[in-house]
Structures are given as C-alpha cells and as structure tokens.
Amino acid sequence: MDGNHVVSHAAGSTYGIDSYPTQSNLVVRNSCVGHAFNFTVDSDDTFGPIVTTVGMLATNGADAHPWANFSR
C-alpha cells in the first residue's frame, strides 16, 4: 500500500488502513485522518514510521523519513 489518503467522513468509521489478517504487506507513504485506528498493520508487515506530529515536521528522525506514514 503506497501513497493512499484515507479520510473518515462518517461517525463510527473505526479503521483507516488495516492490513490484518493479510500477510507480508509493504505499507509506505500513506496518510489516514479521523479514524479511531488510522493504521492497523499485521506483525509480519514492513512499514514506514507512523508520524503523529502536529505543526511543523522535524527535518530529521521519523518526521523526515522517506517512507513515513502520517496519522491525524
């Protein structure tokens, strides 16, 4: 899963990107907004860091990671 933008517009929508119970997924460069659980990844998935920073992103660390996923 690469480059998706998932937004919840309905009350009660609980999951954004949910890769469970599938196996061996690659989850990078996505953003999810407004879900109770924006990212639910399976234990054998490979994924970029999930960034929850508010305001300006840092220029190093997870905020600047090229494969980061963003959760708001």
PyMOL Python script that loads the backbone (N, CA, C, O; Angstrom):
from pymol import cmd

cmd.read_pdbstr("""\
ATOM      1  N   MET A   1       0.852  -1.152   0.000  1.00  0.00           N
ATOM      2  CA  MET A   1       0.000   0.000   0.000  1.00  0.00           C
ATOM      3  C   MET A   1       0.901   1.219   0.000  1.00  0.00           C
ATOM      4  O   MET A   1       1.685   1.424   0.926  1.00  0.00           O
ATOM      5  N   ASP A   2       0.785   2.019  -1.037  1.00  0.00           N
ATOM      6  CA  ASP A   2       1.703   3.140  -1.211  1.00  0.00           C
ATOM      7  C   ASP A   2       0.953   4.371  -1.708  1.00  0.00           C
ATOM      8  O   ASP A   2       0.260   4.319  -2.724  1.00  0.00           O
ATOM      9  N   GLY A   3       1.098   5.469  -0.987  1.00  0.00           N
ATOM     10  CA  GLY A   3       0.595   6.752  -1.457  1.00  0.00           C
ATOM     11  C   GLY A   3      -0.903   6.950  -1.359  1.00  0.00           C
ATOM     12  O   GLY A   3      -1.470   7.681  -2.170  1.00  0.00           O
ATOM     13  N   ASN A   4      -1.559   6.333  -0.403  1.00  0.00           N
ATOM     14  CA  ASN A   4      -3.007   6.485  -0.242  1.00  0.00           C
ATOM     15  C   ASN A   4      -3.324   7.569   0.779  1.00  0.00           C
ATOM     16  O   ASN A   4      -2.548   7.824   1.699  1.00  0.00           O
ATOM     17  N   HIS A   5      -4.490   8.207   0.596  1.00  0.00           N
ATOM     18  CA  HIS A   5      -5.000   9.175   1.566  1.00  0.00           C
ATOM     19  C   HIS A   5      -6.394   8.709   1.954  1.00  0.00           C
ATOM     20  O   HIS A   5      -7.309   8.735   1.131  1.00  0.00           O
ATOM     21  N   VAL A   6      -6.564   8.282   3.207  1.00  0.00           N
ATOM     22  CA  VAL A   6      -7.819   7.702   3.672  1.00  0.00           C
ATOM     23  C   VAL A   6      -8.419   8.626   4.729  1.00  0.00           C
ATOM     24  O   VAL A   6      -7.796   8.893   5.756  1.00  0.00           O
ATOM     25  N   VAL A   7      -9.648   9.118   4.467  1.00  0.00           N
ATOM     26  CA  VAL A   7     -10.308  10.066   5.358  1.00  0.00           C
ATOM     27  C   VAL A   7     -11.651   9.497   5.797  1.00  0.00           C
ATOM     28  O   VAL A   7     -12.404   8.956   4.987  1.00  0.00           O
ATOM     29  N   SER A   8     -11.943   9.625   7.093  1.00  0.00           N
ATOM     30  CA  SER A   8     -13.235   9.202   7.619  1.00  0.00           C
ATOM     31  C   SER A   8     -14.187  10.386   7.619  1.00  0.00           C
ATOM     32  O   SER A   8     -13.915  11.415   8.236  1.00  0.00           O
ATOM     33  N   HIS A   9     -15.317  10.229   6.915  1.00  0.00           N
ATOM     34  CA  HIS A   9     -16.342  11.270   6.902  1.00  0.00           C
ATOM     35  C   HIS A   9     -17.578  10.840   7.676  1.00  0.00           C
ATOM     36  O   HIS A   9     -18.519  11.619   7.830  1.00  0.00           O
ATOM     37  N   ALA A  10     -17.582   9.612   8.162  1.00  0.00           N
ATOM     38  CA  ALA A  10     -18.771   9.076   8.827  1.00  0.00           C
ATOM     39  C   ALA A  10     -18.471   8.727  10.278  1.00  0.00           C
ATOM     40  O   ALA A  10     -17.408   8.191  10.590  1.00  0.00           O
ATOM     41  N   ALA A  11     -19.399   9.030  11.146  1.00  0.00           N
ATOM     42  CA  ALA A  11     -19.252   8.637  12.542  1.00  0.00           C
ATOM     43  C   ALA A  11     -19.252   7.118  12.638  1.00  0.00           C
ATOM     44  O   ALA A  11     -20.026   6.450  11.953  1.00  0.00           O
ATOM     45  N   GLY A  12     -18.410   6.589  13.460  1.00  0.00           N
ATOM     46  CA  GLY A  12     -18.364   5.148  13.648  1.00  0.00           C
ATOM     47  C   GLY A  12     -17.385   4.437  12.731  1.00  0.00           C
ATOM     48  O   GLY A  12     -17.184   3.231  12.871  1.00  0.00           O
ATOM     49  N   SER A  13     -16.770   5.150  11.795  1.00  0.00           N
ATOM     50  CA  SER A  13     -15.761   4.529  10.951  1.00  0.00           C
ATOM     51  C   SER A  13     -14.500   4.374  11.789  1.00  0.00           C
ATOM     52  O   SER A  13     -13.917   5.374  12.208  1.00  0.00           O
ATOM     53  N   THR A  14     -14.071   3.152  12.040  1.00  0.00           N
ATOM     54  CA  THR A  14     -13.011   2.951  13.018  1.00  0.00           C
ATOM     55  C   THR A  14     -11.636   2.657  12.433  1.00  0.00           C
ATOM     56  O   THR A  14     -10.637   2.914  13.105  1.00  0.00           O
ATOM     57  N   TYR A  15     -11.536   2.133  11.222  1.00  0.00           N
ATOM     58  CA  TYR A  15     -10.242   1.732  10.677  1.00  0.00           C
ATOM     59  C   TYR A  15      -9.927   2.479   9.388  1.00  0.00           C
ATOM     60  O   TYR A  15     -10.773   2.614   8.504  1.00  0.00           O
ATOM     61  N   GLY A  16      -8.690   2.961   9.304  1.00  0.00           N
ATOM     62  CA  GLY A  16      -8.195   3.593   8.080  1.00  0.00           C
ATOM     63  C   GLY A  16      -7.554   2.538   7.200  1.00  0.00           C
ATOM     64  O   GLY A  16      -8.224   1.946   6.353  1.00  0.00           O
ATOM     65  N   ILE A  17      -6.269   2.296   7.387  1.00  0.00           N
ATOM     66  CA  ILE A  17      -5.566   1.229   6.676  1.00  0.00           C
ATOM     67  C   ILE A  17      -5.403   0.068   7.648  1.00  0.00           C
ATOM     68  O   ILE A  17      -4.766   0.198   8.694  1.00  0.00           O
ATOM     69  N   ASP A  18      -5.980  -1.049   7.290  1.00  0.00           N
ATOM     70  CA  ASP A  18      -5.987  -2.241   8.143  1.00  0.00           C
ATOM     71  C   ASP A  18      -5.496  -3.412   7.303  1.00  0.00           C
ATOM     72  O   ASP A  18      -6.212  -3.888   6.422  1.00  0.00           O
ATOM     73  N   SER A  19      -4.281  -3.878   7.571  1.00  0.00           N
ATOM     74  CA  SER A  19      -3.717  -4.964   6.769  1.00  0.00           C
ATOM     75  C   SER A  19      -3.897  -6.333   7.406  1.00  0.00           C
ATOM     76  O   SER A  19      -3.495  -7.344   6.830  1.00  0.00           O
ATOM     77  N   TYR A  20      -4.500  -6.373   8.593  1.00  0.00           N
ATOM     78  CA  TYR A  20      -4.740  -7.643   9.262  1.00  0.00           C
ATOM     79  C   TYR A  20      -5.968  -8.295   8.648  1.00  0.00           C
ATOM     80  O   TYR A  20      -6.940  -7.565   8.452  1.00  0.00           O
ATOM     81  N   PRO A  21      -6.041  -9.546   8.329  1.00  0.00           N
ATOM     82  CA  PRO A  21      -5.113 -10.638   8.585  1.00  0.00           C
ATOM     83  C   PRO A  21      -4.259 -11.020   7.372  1.00  0.00           C
ATOM     84  O   PRO A  21      -3.729 -12.130   7.331  1.00  0.00           O
ATOM     85  N   THR A  22      -4.111 -10.134   6.389  1.00  0.00           N
ATOM     86  CA  THR A  22      -3.257 -10.466   5.251  1.00  0.00           C
ATOM     87  C   THR A  22      -1.804 -10.508   5.704  1.00  0.00           C
ATOM     88  O   THR A  22      -1.498 -10.099   6.824  1.00  0.00           O
ATOM     89  N   GLN A  23      -0.911 -10.994   4.859  1.00  0.00           N
ATOM     90  CA  GLN A  23       0.473 -11.210   5.284  1.00  0.00           C
ATOM     91  C   GLN A  23       1.467 -10.512   4.381  1.00  0.00           C
ATOM     92  O   GLN A  23       1.234 -10.339   3.185  1.00  0.00           O
ATOM     93  N   SER A  24       2.576 -10.114   4.976  1.00  0.00           N
ATOM     94  CA  SER A  24       3.756  -9.614   4.272  1.00  0.00           C
ATOM     95  C   SER A  24       3.470  -8.406   3.387  1.00  0.00           C
ATOM     96  O   SER A  24       3.924  -8.357   2.243  1.00  0.00           O
ATOM     97  N   ASN A  25       2.727  -7.439   3.899  1.00  0.00           N
ATOM     98  CA  ASN A  25       2.437  -6.211   3.161  1.00  0.00           C
ATOM     99  C   ASN A  25       3.561  -5.204   3.328  1.00  0.00           C
ATOM    100  O   ASN A  25       4.324  -5.258   4.292  1.00  0.00           O
ATOM    101  N   LEU A  26       3.652  -4.286   2.375  1.00  0.00           N
ATOM    102  CA  LEU A  26       4.537  -3.136   2.466  1.00  0.00           C
ATOM    103  C   LEU A  26       3.634  -1.911   2.547  1.00  0.00           C
ATOM    104  O   LEU A  26       2.857  -1.650   1.629  1.00  0.00           O
ATOM    105  N   VAL A  27       3.733  -1.154   3.649  1.00  0.00           N
ATOM    106  CA  VAL A  27       2.856  -0.007   3.886  1.00  0.00           C
ATOM    107  C   VAL A  27       3.734   1.233   4.020  1.00  0.00           C
ATOM    108  O   VAL A  27       4.396   1.418   5.041  1.00  0.00           O
ATOM    109  N   VAL A  28       3.743   2.090   2.986  1.00  0.00           N
ATOM    110  CA  VAL A  28       4.615   3.271   2.972  1.00  0.00           C
ATOM    111  C   VAL A  28       3.892   4.465   2.361  1.00  0.00           C
ATOM    112  O   VAL A  28       3.020   4.306   1.507  1.00  0.00           O
ATOM    113  N   ARG A  29       4.265   5.661   2.807  1.00  0.00           N
ATOM    114  CA  ARG A  29       3.832   6.946   2.252  1.00  0.00           C
ATOM    115  C   ARG A  29       2.323   7.102   2.159  1.00  0.00           C
ATOM    116  O   ARG A  29       1.803   7.547   1.136  1.00  0.00           O
ATOM    117  N   ASN A  30       1.619   6.737   3.223  1.00  0.00           N
ATOM    118  CA  ASN A  30       0.170   6.884   3.284  1.00  0.00           C
ATOM    119  C   ASN A  30      -0.203   7.919   4.331  1.00  0.00           C
ATOM    120  O   ASN A  30       0.605   8.269   5.192  1.00  0.00           O
ATOM    121  N   SER A  31      -1.444   8.408   4.249  1.00  0.00           N
ATOM    122  CA  SER A  31      -1.965   9.256   5.318  1.00  0.00           C
ATOM    123  C   SER A  31      -3.388   8.828   5.640  1.00  0.00           C
ATOM    124  O   SER A  31      -4.173   8.505   4.749  1.00  0.00           O
ATOM    125  N   CYS A  32      -3.704   8.831   6.921  1.00  0.00           N
ATOM    126  CA  CYS A  32      -5.049   8.494   7.404  1.00  0.00           C
ATOM    127  C   CYS A  32      -5.490   9.577   8.377  1.00  0.00           C
ATOM    128  O   CYS A  32      -4.713  10.024   9.221  1.00  0.00           O
ATOM    129  N   VAL A  33      -6.759   9.997   8.247  1.00  0.00           N
ATOM    130  CA  VAL A  33      -7.284  11.081   9.072  1.00  0.00           C
ATOM    131  C   VAL A  33      -8.659  10.704   9.600  1.00  0.00           C
ATOM    132  O   VAL A  33      -9.532  10.284   8.840  1.00  0.00           O
ATOM    133  N   GLY A  34      -8.847  10.859  10.915  1.00  0.00           N
ATOM    134  CA  GLY A  34     -10.166  10.802  11.504  1.00  0.00           C
ATOM    135  C   GLY A  34     -10.720   9.441  11.873  1.00  0.00           C
ATOM    136  O   GLY A  34     -11.919   9.322  12.126  1.00  0.00           O
ATOM    137  N   HIS A  35      -9.900   8.424  11.911  1.00  0.00           N
ATOM    138  CA  HIS A  35     -10.351   7.095  12.310  1.00  0.00           C
ATOM    139  C   HIS A  35      -9.932   6.822  13.753  1.00  0.00           C
ATOM    140  O   HIS A  35      -8.963   7.404  14.239  1.00  0.00           O
ATOM    141  N   ALA A  36     -10.645   5.953  14.425  1.00  0.00           N
ATOM    142  CA  ALA A  36     -10.231   5.546  15.767  1.00  0.00           C
ATOM    143  C   ALA A  36      -8.878   4.833  15.706  1.00  0.00           C
ATOM    144  O   ALA A  36      -8.040   5.006  16.591  1.00  0.00           O
ATOM    145  N   PHE A  37      -8.672   4.039  14.665  1.00  0.00           N
ATOM    146  CA  PHE A  37      -7.408   3.327  14.428  1.00  0.00           C
ATOM    147  C   PHE A  37      -6.985   3.634  13.000  1.00  0.00           C
ATOM    148  O   PHE A  37      -7.436   2.973  12.064  1.00  0.00           O
ATOM    149  N   ASN A  38      -6.122   4.632  12.824  1.00  0.00           N
ATOM    150  CA  ASN A  38      -5.709   5.014  11.469  1.00  0.00           C
ATOM    151  C   ASN A  38      -4.891   3.934  10.783  1.00  0.00           C
ATOM    152  O   ASN A  38      -5.084   3.669   9.596  1.00  0.00           O
ATOM    153  N   PHE A  39      -3.981   3.308  11.516  1.00  0.00           N
ATOM    154  CA  PHE A  39      -3.146   2.247  10.945  1.00  0.00           C
ATOM    155  C   PHE A  39      -3.199   1.019  11.840  1.00  0.00           C
ATOM    156  O   PHE A  39      -2.904   1.103  13.032  1.00  0.00           O
ATOM    157  N   THR A  40      -3.570  -0.106  11.278  1.00  0.00           N
ATOM    158  CA  THR A  40      -3.513  -1.389  11.963  1.00  0.00           C
ATOM    159  C   THR A  40      -2.754  -2.323  11.029  1.00  0.00           C
ATOM    160  O   THR A  40      -3.301  -2.812  10.040  1.00  0.00           O
ATOM    161  N   VAL A  41      -1.495  -2.563  11.354  1.00  0.00           N
ATOM    162  CA  VAL A  41      -0.652  -3.394  10.491  1.00  0.00           C
ATOM    163  C   VAL A  41      -0.388  -4.735  11.149  1.00  0.00           C
ATOM    164  O   VAL A  41      -0.301  -4.835  12.373  1.00  0.00           O
ATOM    165  N   ASP A  42      -0.263  -5.757  10.331  1.00  0.00           N
ATOM    166  CA  ASP A  42      -0.011  -7.109  10.801  1.00  0.00           C
ATOM    167  C   ASP A  42       1.446  -7.230  11.256  1.00  0.00           C
ATOM    168  O   ASP A  42       2.300  -6.482  10.781  1.00  0.00           O
ATOM    169  N   SER A  43       1.730  -8.132  12.139  1.00  0.00           N
ATOM    170  CA  SER A  43       3.075  -8.270  12.718  1.00  0.00           C
ATOM    171  C   SER A  43       4.150  -8.638  11.701  1.00  0.00           C
ATOM    172  O   SER A  43       5.330  -8.390  11.948  1.00  0.00           O
ATOM    173  N   ASP A  44       3.776  -9.222  10.566  1.00  0.00           N
ATOM    174  CA  ASP A  44       4.797  -9.578   9.574  1.00  0.00           C
ATOM    175  C   ASP A  44       4.857  -8.584   8.413  1.00  0.00           C
ATOM    176  O   ASP A  44       5.506  -8.859   7.404  1.00  0.00           O
ATOM    177  N   ASP A  45       4.188  -7.432   8.540  1.00  0.00           N
ATOM    178  CA  ASP A  45       4.259  -6.374   7.527  1.00  0.00           C
ATOM    179  C   ASP A  45       5.559  -5.594   7.668  1.00  0.00           C
ATOM    180  O   ASP A  45       6.192  -5.600   8.724  1.00  0.00           O
ATOM    181  N   THR A  46       5.944  -4.927   6.593  1.00  0.00           N
ATOM    182  CA  THR A  46       7.036  -3.960   6.613  1.00  0.00           C
ATOM    183  C   THR A  46       6.395  -2.603   6.381  1.00  0.00           C
ATOM    184  O   THR A  46       5.606  -2.441   5.450  1.00  0.00           O
ATOM    185  N   PHE A  47       6.730  -1.616   7.226  1.00  0.00           N
ATOM    186  CA  PHE A  47       6.072  -0.319   7.084  1.00  0.00           C
ATOM    187  C   PHE A  47       6.975   0.808   7.555  1.00  0.00           C
ATOM    188  O   PHE A  47       7.842   0.624   8.410  1.00  0.00           O
ATOM    189  N   GLY A  48       6.749   1.981   6.971  1.00  0.00           N
ATOM    190  CA  GLY A  48       7.461   3.168   7.396  1.00  0.00           C
ATOM    191  C   GLY A  48       6.929   3.637   8.734  1.00  0.00           C
ATOM    192  O   GLY A  48       5.859   3.199   9.158  1.00  0.00           O
ATOM    193  N   PRO A  49       7.655   4.522   9.410  1.00  0.00           N
ATOM    194  CA  PRO A  49       7.193   5.010  10.705  1.00  0.00           C
ATOM    195  C   PRO A  49       5.846   5.703  10.575  1.00  0.00           C
ATOM    196  O   PRO A  49       5.541   6.294   9.539  1.00  0.00           O
ATOM    197  N   ILE A  50       5.045   5.629  11.627  1.00  0.00           N
ATOM    198  CA  ILE A  50       3.754   6.301  11.649  1.00  0.00           C
ATOM    199  C   ILE A  50       3.939   7.602  12.430  1.00  0.00           C
ATOM    200  O   ILE A  50       4.165   7.587  13.640  1.00  0.00           O
ATOM    201  N   VAL A  51       3.841   8.712  11.728  1.00  0.00           N
ATOM    202  CA  VAL A  51       4.121  10.035  12.281  1.00  0.00           C
ATOM    203  C   VAL A  51       2.818  10.688  12.730  1.00  0.00           C
ATOM    204  O   VAL A  51       1.855  10.756  11.967  1.00  0.00           O
ATOM    205  N   THR A  52       2.793  11.168  13.973  1.00  0.00           N
ATOM    206  CA  THR A  52       1.611  11.830  14.527  1.00  0.00           C
ATOM    207  C   THR A  52       1.905  13.278  14.917  1.00  0.00           C
ATOM    208  O   THR A  52       1.128  13.891  15.649  1.00  0.00           O
ATOM    209  N   THR A  53       3.001  13.817  14.442  1.00  0.00           N
ATOM    210  CA  THR A  53       3.418  15.174  14.779  1.00  0.00           C
ATOM    211  C   THR A  53       2.342  16.193  14.394  1.00  0.00           C
ATOM    212  O   THR A  53       1.720  16.090  13.337  1.00  0.00           O
ATOM    213  N   VAL A  54       2.138  17.172  15.269  1.00  0.00           N
ATOM    214  CA  VAL A  54       1.246  18.295  14.987  1.00  0.00           C
ATOM    215  C   VAL A  54       2.122  19.518  14.751  1.00  0.00           C
ATOM    216  O   VAL A  54       3.103  19.721  15.466  1.00  0.00           O
ATOM    217  N   GLY A  55       1.784  20.322  13.772  1.00  0.00           N
ATOM    218  CA  GLY A  55       2.587  21.505  13.469  1.00  0.00           C
ATOM    219  C   GLY A  55       3.693  21.161  12.490  1.00  0.00           C
ATOM    220  O   GLY A  55       3.589  20.201  11.726  1.00  0.00           O
ATOM    221  N   MET A  56       4.744  21.948  12.520  1.00  0.00           N
ATOM    222  CA  MET A  56       5.843  21.775  11.570  1.00  0.00           C
ATOM    223  C   MET A  56       6.568  20.456  11.818  1.00  0.00           C
ATOM    224  O   MET A  56       6.878  20.110  12.958  1.00  0.00           O
ATOM    225  N   LEU A  57       6.831  19.731  10.746  1.00  0.00           N
ATOM    226  CA  LEU A  57       7.578  18.480  10.841  1.00  0.00           C
ATOM    227  C   LEU A  57       9.053  18.769  11.077  1.00  0.00           C
ATOM    228  O   LEU A  57       9.581  19.781  10.615  1.00  0.00           O
ATOM    229  N   ALA A  58       9.705  17.880  11.794  1.00  0.00           N
ATOM    230  CA  ALA A  58      11.144  17.993  12.022  1.00  0.00           C
ATOM    231  C   ALA A  58      11.892  17.708  10.721  1.00  0.00           C
ATOM    232  O   ALA A  58      11.329  17.143   9.784  1.00  0.00           O
ATOM    233  N   THR A  59      13.141  18.096  10.673  1.00  0.00           N
ATOM    234  CA  THR A  59      13.957  17.847   9.485  1.00  0.00           C
ATOM    235  C   THR A  59      14.794  16.582   9.616  1.00  0.00           C
ATOM    236  O   THR A  59      15.610  16.280   8.745  1.00  0.00           O
ATOM    237  N   ASN A  60      14.592  15.842  10.704  1.00  0.00           N
ATOM    238  CA  ASN A  60      15.285  14.565  10.882  1.00  0.00           C
ATOM    239  C   ASN A  60      14.375  13.606  11.626  1.00  0.00           C
ATOM    240  O   ASN A  60      13.280  13.983  12.043  1.00  0.00           O
ATOM    241  N   GLY A  61      14.814  12.386  11.792  1.00  0.00           N
ATOM    242  CA  GLY A  61      14.026  11.387  12.508  1.00  0.00           C
ATOM    243  C   GLY A  61      12.824  10.915  11.704  1.00  0.00           C
ATOM    244  O   GLY A  61      12.799  11.039  10.479  1.00  0.00           O
ATOM    245  N   ALA A  62      11.821  10.369  12.401  1.00  0.00           N
ATOM    246  CA  ALA A  62      10.651   9.787  11.741  1.00  0.00           C
ATOM    247  C   ALA A  62       9.903  10.808  10.894  1.00  0.00           C
ATOM    248  O   ALA A  62       9.377  10.461   9.836  1.00  0.00           O
ATOM    249  N   ASP A  63       9.846  12.075  11.346  1.00  0.00           N
ATOM    250  CA  ASP A  63       9.131  13.109  10.587  1.00  0.00           C
ATOM    251  C   ASP A  63       9.673  13.276   9.172  1.00  0.00           C
ATOM    252  O   ASP A  63       8.917  13.587   8.251  1.00  0.00           O
ATOM    253  N   ALA A  64      10.956  13.075   8.996  1.00  0.00           N
ATOM    254  CA  ALA A  64      11.593  13.281   7.694  1.00  0.00           C
ATOM    255  C   ALA A  64      11.877  11.968   6.956  1.00  0.00           C
ATOM    256  O   ALA A  64      12.516  11.976   5.904  1.00  0.00           O
ATOM    257  N   HIS A  65      11.415  10.867   7.492  1.00  0.00           N
ATOM    258  CA  HIS A  65      11.678   9.560   6.881  1.00  0.00           C
ATOM    259  C   HIS A  65      10.999   9.461   5.517  1.00  0.00           C
ATOM    260  O   HIS A  65       9.818   9.794   5.408  1.00  0.00           O
ATOM    261  N   PRO A  66      11.702   9.016   4.473  1.00  0.00           N
ATOM    262  CA  PRO A  66      11.111   8.979   3.127  1.00  0.00           C
ATOM    263  C   PRO A  66       9.939   7.997   2.986  1.00  0.00           C
ATOM    264  O   PRO A  66       9.151   8.125   2.049  1.00  0.00           O
ATOM    265  N   TRP A  67       9.810   7.039   3.878  1.00  0.00           N
ATOM    266  CA  TRP A  67       8.728   6.057   3.789  1.00  0.00           C
ATOM    267  C   TRP A  67       7.656   6.267   4.863  1.00  0.00           C
ATOM    268  O   TRP A  67       6.839   5.379   5.104  1.00  0.00           O
ATOM    269  N   ALA A  68       7.656   7.435   5.504  1.00  0.00           N
ATOM    270  CA  ALA A  68       6.737   7.704   6.621  1.00  0.00           C
ATOM    271  C   ALA A  68       5.274   7.628   6.205  1.00  0.00           C
ATOM    272  O   ALA A  68       4.900   7.977   5.085  1.00  0.00           O
ATOM    273  N   ASN A  69       4.465   7.163   7.141  1.00  0.00           N
ATOM    274  CA  ASN A  69       3.003   7.188   7.052  1.00  0.00           C
ATOM    275  C   ASN A  69       2.545   8.239   8.058  1.00  0.00           C
ATOM    276  O   ASN A  69       3.130   8.370   9.133  1.00  0.00           O
ATOM    277  N   PHE A  70       1.489   8.993   7.708  1.00  0.00           N
ATOM    278  CA  PHE A  70       1.029  10.079   8.565  1.00  0.00           C
ATOM    279  C   PHE A  70      -0.357   9.791   9.115  1.00  0.00           C
ATOM    280  O   PHE A  70      -1.268   9.405   8.383  1.00  0.00           O
ATOM    281  N   SER A  71      -0.495   9.986  10.418  1.00  0.00           N
ATOM    282  CA  SER A  71      -1.740   9.714  11.130  1.00  0.00           C
ATOM    283  C   SER A  71      -2.220  10.976  11.805  1.00  0.00           C
ATOM    284  O   SER A  71      -1.495  11.565  12.606  1.00  0.00           O
ATOM    285  N   ARG A  72      -3.450  11.407  11.491  1.00  0.00           N
ATOM    286  CA  ARG A  72      -4.013  12.621  12.096  1.00  0.00           C
ATOM    287  C   ARG A  72      -5.382  12.338  12.640  1.00  0.00           C
ATOM    288  O   ARG A  72      -6.025  13.232  13.189  1.00  0.00           O
TER     289      ARG A  72
END
""", "prot")
cmd.dss("prot")
cmd.show_as("cartoon", "prot")
cmd.util.cbc("prot")
cmd.orient("prot")
